Amino acid sequence: MPKEIDPKDSPRATAYELWMKAPNPMVTFFKTLDVTNLLTVSRKRNMKYNMLLCFCIAKAAIGIDEFYTLPVGEKLLQYDKIAVSVIVKNKRGEINSCDIPYAADLETFNQSYLENTAWAAENCDNKDLSDNSMVIGTSAIIETELDGIVGMNSGIFNNPFIGWGRYRKKELRQYRTKIVPQMRCQIFRQIVQKFRRHTDVCRGISVQDDGKYASRCGAKPQGGLCAVLP
């Protein structure tokens, strides 16, 4: 369960003081990342590309202390767990959100991802872990290539958010994706650096999309990335 902490005693003390009352405390950054390794792992290990992105995002986030704190109302809460939220198309053709708890083991995370997204799709209901986990929102818009996404600050959802569109093939055997984060510069640099390290763990790739494999040297790939932090 999260606990309330004094903002003055947290690493986010200055940000909290400066931005808590701001009408729109969001800044948008755009970054292109090479996801070739993830595409290779997706094909070779028969794992979903979207799941691998979520795993890398969460794995990068757990090493950054600021990701465990979240402003809720007038309070600053500190969590001890991280989860990633994905958007699921249910059997009615509508959408639900589904929170996936982070697990250090990729196979465990993959199994949780498959089970929870299948449950949300079948039951047409949300899977919510926000009561005990700091949730990073994600959204995959694979129908189109994106140059960026700008989030709206509603004042209701202060969670970090990452979204992506279709990934693109820039060079032979090089696949890249747009990452669009809205977050403070320092945190953004940290998560990009960690994301790169974690994607490097997975060597060599192509991805399965709509039942077809995009080869390293052939078919035009589809995929993408985006993020938001207060």
N, C-alpha and C positions, 0 to 999 in steps of 0.2 A: 504494500500500500504506500502511496506517496505521503510525504510529510511536508508540512509548511516550514519554510526556512526564512530567515531574515535576509532580505536582498543585500543588506550592507555587509553581510558575512559571506557572500557568494562571489564567484568570479564575474557575475553579471551585474554587480552593484552599479557601476557607472551606466551601463546600457539601460538598466531598469529605471534609474533616476531620470535619464534623458528622454527615453522613448515610451515609457509606460502610458503617459497621457497624450502622446502624439496622435493626431488624427489618422495618420497612415505611416506606421513605423516599419515599412518594408522597403528594401532595396533589391533591385533585380540585377543579377549577373548572368552572363552567357558564357558557356564553355563547351568546346568540342573535345570529346574523349575518344580514344582508340579502344574499341571493344572487340577487336579481332579474337583475342583469347577466349572471351566469353562465348562467341559464336562457335568456336572450335569445340569447346567443352559441351555446349548445347547439343551439337551433332554427335560427338563421340560418346557421350554419356547418356544421350537421350533425355536431356533435362531441358525444361522450358527456359528460353532466353530471359523472359520477364522475371522468373524466379531467381535466376542467377544475378540479375541486376539488383533485385531486392536484397539478396544475401550480401552482396558487396557493399551496398549502401549501409545496411545495418552493421556490418562488420567494421566499416570505416567509422560509423557514428559511436560505437561503444568505447572507442579510445579517446573520445573528446568529452571532457567533463560537462561542458555546457549543454550537451544533448540530453542530459538527465534532468535539467530544470526547465520548467514551463510556467509562464504566467497564466493563472486562471482567476478571472475576476480581478480583485485587488491583491490576490495572494501570489506568492512565488512558491511553487511546489517542486520538490525533489523526488525523483523516482529512482528505483534501483534496477529497473528492467527496461529493455528497448523492444519495440515491436514495429513492424512495417505494415501499413494498410494498403491494400490493393482494391481496385474497382473490378467487380465481377458481373458479367452479364448472366442473369438468371434464366430459368426455363420459360419465363413469361416474356422474355425479350427486354426486361427492365434491368436496372443495375442495383447492386448492393455493395456496401463496403465490407471488407473482410480483413481483420487484423491478424497478422502472422507473428507469433512470438519469435524473437531471435534465438537461434541455437548455434553454437560455435561449430558444430559438426554439420557439414553441407548435406549429407544424406538425411540427417534428422530434420533439418530445416526444409529440405525438399519434400519429405513425407508430410510434414505439417502443412506446407503450402498446398499440396495436392488435396489433402483431406479437408482442410478448412475452406478452400475455394469451391470444392465440390459440394460441401455442405451448404454454403451460401447460395450457390446456383440452384440446388435442388429445393431448398426450403424458402427461397425468395426472402431471406432475412439477413440482417447485418450481423457480423461477428465482431463484437466490440470488446477490446481489452484495455480501454482507456482508464478504467478504474484502478489498474495496478501497473500499467506500463506507459512510458512516454512513447507515443505513436508517431512515426514518421509517415506522412501521407504520400502516396504515389499515384500516378495516373499514366497509363500507356495509350497514346493516341497514334496507333500504327497505320492509320489510313493515309497519312500525309507526312511529308518532311516538315520539320519545324525549325525556324530560326530562333525561336524563343517563346516563352510563355510569361505573362505578367499576371500575378495573382491579385485578387481583390482582398483587401484587409477588411473583414467583416466585423472584427472585434469580438467574434464568438469563438472561432477556431484559431488558436495561436500556434498550433503545431507546425513544425517544419514540414515542407512539402517538396517533393521532387516529381517532375513529370517528363515524359519523353515521347517523341514521335518516331517515324520510320528512320531506321539507320541507313546510312548511305555508304556506297563503296567509292572511296576517293582514289585509291591506287590499287594496283595488283596486290591482292592478299592483305589489303588494309581496309578495315571497316571502321567507320567513325559514327559517333552519335552526338547530338546536341544535348548539353546539360544546361538547364536554366534554373539556377538557384536564386532565391530571394533570401539573403542572409547577411550577416556581418562578414566583412572581408576576411578577417582572420580565420573564422570558423570555416568559411568557404575554401580558403587555401588548404586548410588541414584536411578537410574531407576529400578534396580532389587528390591530394597527395596519397592519402590512405587508400582511396578508391583505386588509384593506379596500381599501388602495391598489391592489393588483393586480386585485381583482375590478372596481374602477372603470374599469380599462382596457377592459373588455368592456362596452359599453353596449347596453342594450335587449333583453329576452329572454322566452322560453318554453322548455320542455325536452321532449325526446323520452323517453318512458318506456314500455317494453313495446310499442314500435311506434306509440304515439299521442302527439300533441303536446298539451301542456297550454297553453291559450291564456292570454294575460296577463289577460284579464277573465273567463274561463270556467271550464274544468275544474279540479277540485281537484288541486293538484300533489302529487307524492311525492318525497322525497329526505331529506338531513340531514348532520351533522358531529360528530366526537369526537377528543380528543388525550391523550397521556401522556408525561411526561418525568421522569427521575430527578432 
